Amino acid sequence: MPARKPEECDMLLIEAVHKGDLEAAIALYEPNASYVLDSGQVITGRAAIREVFQGYLTLKPKFTMEVRVARSGGGNLALTGSTWSVTGIEAGKPFTMSGKSVEVVRRQRDGTWLFVIDNPHGAE
């Protein structure tokens, strides 16, 4: 299901991750979107983002999230962000993480929204 409002990008991404649906998650990104890794390195493009998300999905993450939105750019760009926490299993042991994200999403020609830049730790 495509995002019809900017804040739906985050919510649909979490839904896809919870379901383990890699393709649904990647479909929420523009073809040349940028994603900021925990290290601060920026990767570009769906193929690179897919590779990272394949690793994330093995952790069986479960997120809670509160999303906020600020629009600009004549209504075609929006700055979104969230306060999130996640639990999962890494190397057989439970883990918990939390953070504050910031994203740029853009309205597409068909009226749906996709991530242009996704920085999971960008507001910390």
C-alpha positions as CSV (number, residue, x, y, z in Angstrom):
1,M,0.0,0.0,0.0
2,P,1.5,3.4,-0.9
3,A,1.8,6.3,1.4
4,R,-0.9,8.9,0.8
5,K,0.4,11.3,3.5
6,P,4.0,12.1,4.4
7,E,3.7,10.5,7.9
8,E,2.5,7.3,6.3
9,C,6.0,6.6,4.9
10,D,7.3,5.9,8.4
11,M,4.2,3.9,9.5
12,L,4.2,1.8,6.4
13,L,7.9,1.2,6.6
14,I,7.5,-0.1,10.2
15,E,4.5,-2.3,9.1
16,A,6.6,-3.8,6.3
17,V,9.5,-4.5,8.7
18,H,7.2,-6.1,11.2
19,K,5.9,-8.4,8.5
20,G,9.4,-9.1,7.2
21,D,8.3,-7.7,3.8
22,L,11.6,-6.5,2.3
23,E,10.1,-5.5,-1.0
24,A,7.3,-3.4,0.5
25,A,9.8,-1.6,2.7
26,I,12.1,-0.8,-0.3
27,A,9.2,0.3,-2.4
28,L,8.8,3.3,0.0
29,Y,12.1,4.8,-1.2
30,E,12.7,6.8,-4.4
31,P,15.1,4.9,-6.7
32,N,18.1,7.2,-5.7
33,A,17.1,7.8,-2.1
34,S,19.8,8.2,0.5
35,Y,19.9,6.3,3.8
36,V,22.2,7.1,6.7
37,L,23.7,4.1,8.5
38,D,24.3,4.0,12.2
39,S,28.0,4.8,11.4
40,G,27.0,8.0,9.7
41,Q,27.9,6.7,6.3
42,V,25.4,7.6,3.6
43,I,24.3,4.9,1.1
44,T,22.3,5.7,-2.1
45,G,19.8,3.8,-4.1
46,R,17.3,1.0,-3.5
47,A,19.8,-1.8,-4.1
48,A,22.1,-0.5,-1.3
49,I,19.1,0.1,1.0
50,R,17.8,-3.4,0.3
51,E,21.1,-4.9,1.4
52,V,21.0,-3.0,4.7
53,F,17.4,-3.9,5.3
54,Q,18.0,-7.6,4.6
55,G,20.3,-7.5,7.7
56,Y,17.8,-5.6,9.8
57,L,15.0,-8.1,9.1
58,T,17.1,-11.0,10.5
59,L,16.9,-9.2,13.9
60,K,13.1,-9.6,14.0
61,P,12.7,-6.0,15.1
62,K,9.5,-4.7,16.7
63,F,9.2,-0.9,16.7
64,T,7.1,1.6,18.6
65,M,7.1,5.1,17.0
66,E,5.6,8.6,17.3
67,V,5.8,10.5,14.0
68,R,5.8,14.2,13.4
69,V,5.6,16.2,10.1
70,A,6.5,19.6,8.8
71,R,5.6,20.4,5.2
72,S,7.4,22.8,2.9
73,G,8.4,23.0,-0.8
74,G,5.0,24.1,-2.1
75,G,3.4,21.0,-0.6
76,N,5.6,18.5,-2.5
77,L,8.3,18.0,0.1
78,A,7.9,17.2,3.8
79,L,10.3,16.8,6.7
80,T,9.2,14.0,8.9
81,G,10.7,12.6,12.0
82,S,10.0,10.2,14.8
83,T,10.8,9.2,18.2
84,W,11.3,5.4,18.1
85,S,12.3,2.4,20.1
86,V,13.0,-1.1,18.9
87,T,13.5,-4.5,20.4
88,G,14.8,-7.6,18.6
89,I,17.2,-10.5,18.8
90,E,20.8,-10.2,17.7
91,A,23.3,-13.1,18.0
92,G,20.7,-15.0,20.0
93,K,20.4,-12.2,22.6
94,P,17.6,-9.7,23.1
95,F,18.4,-6.0,22.4
96,T,16.7,-2.7,22.8
97,M,17.5,0.6,21.0
98,S,15.9,4.0,20.7
99,G,16.4,7.2,18.8
100,K,15.0,10.2,17.0
101,S,14.9,10.1,13.2
102,V,14.5,12.7,10.5
103,E,13.5,12.1,6.9
104,V,12.7,14.0,3.8
105,V,9.8,12.6,1.8
106,R,8.5,13.8,-1.6
107,R,5.1,13.7,-3.3
108,Q,5.2,11.7,-6.5
109,R,3.3,12.4,-9.7
110,D,0.6,10.0,-8.7
111,G,0.1,11.7,-5.3
112,T,1.9,9.1,-3.2
113,W,4.9,9.9,-1.0
114,L,8.3,8.3,-0.9
115,F,11.5,8.7,1.1
116,V,14.2,10.9,-0.4
117,I,16.5,10.9,2.7
118,D,16.1,8.6,5.7
119,N,18.3,9.2,8.7
120,P,17.2,7.0,11.6
121,H,19.5,8.9,14.1
122,G,19.3,12.3,12.5
123,A,17.6,14.2,15.2
124,E,19.8,13.0,18.1
